[in-house]
Amino acid sequence: MATPPAAAPTTASADIPKECQDYLDKVNACISKQHGASGDAIKASMEQTKAAWASMGADKATLSAACKAVNDAFVQQAAAMKC
């Protein structure tokens, strides 16, 4: 039986809370407006955040709260970067 291809790291996932997907959507929109080191830094930060989410396992309540916090923080960062 063939294994389905892995989803791209920035695509929507039914396995994450809405707050997490909102964060990913905002970050991806910002990355698309940035060039060079700025975009690379944002992408690296997003990947670190996703790795932290993975370590939280199946605890959706904790993950949802963590995503809301990182999303709220990113809103301020995005405004400063004109995203």
N, C-alpha and C positions, 0 to 999 in steps of 0.2 A: 504494500500500500504506500503510495507516494505521500510524502510529508508536504503540507501546504507551505508556500513561501512565507517567510517571516514578514510581519508588517513593518513598514518603514517606521523608524523611531519617532517620527513627528506626526503620525497619523492618529486618527481617533481610535479609541479602544473601548469596547463595552466593559472592560475589566476595571476601568478607573472611574472615580466619581466625577460628576459634572465640574466641580471646582478645579480638578486636575486638568480636565480637557480645556476649560476656559483659560487656564494658565498657558498650556501648550499653544493654544490658538493665538493668544496675545504675543507670546514669545516668537512664534513663527512669523507673525505679521511684522514684528519689529526687526527680526533678522533680515527679512526681505527688503527692508528699507536701509539697512546698514551695509557698509562695505569694509573690507579689510579686517583689521584687528578688532574693531568694535563688534562686527557681526560674529567673528570667531569667538570672542570672549562671551558673548551672549549665548551662543550655541554650546560652548563648553559648560557654562553655568547650568543651562537647561539639562544637559546630559548628566551632570552631577546630581541635580535635583531628582531626575528620574531614577538614578541609581539608589538614592536615599529612599524613594518611594518603594522600590523593589524590596528593600530590606525591612519594610514595614509589614510585608506579607499580606494576609487577607483581612486585616483590621481596617475595614472601610471607614469607620467613624474617625479613627486617628488619621488615616490618610486624607480624608476629606478636610479635616481641620488643618493639617499641614499644608495642603494645597491652597486653602483659603489664605493662610498666612503668607505663603510665598507669592501668591497672586497679588495680594494687597501690596506687598513690598515691591513687586515688579511694576505695578501701576505707577508708583513714584519714580522709579528708575526710567521707565519708558517715557514719561513726561519730560524728564531731564534730557533724554536722548532724542526727543522729538519724534517718537515712534507713533 
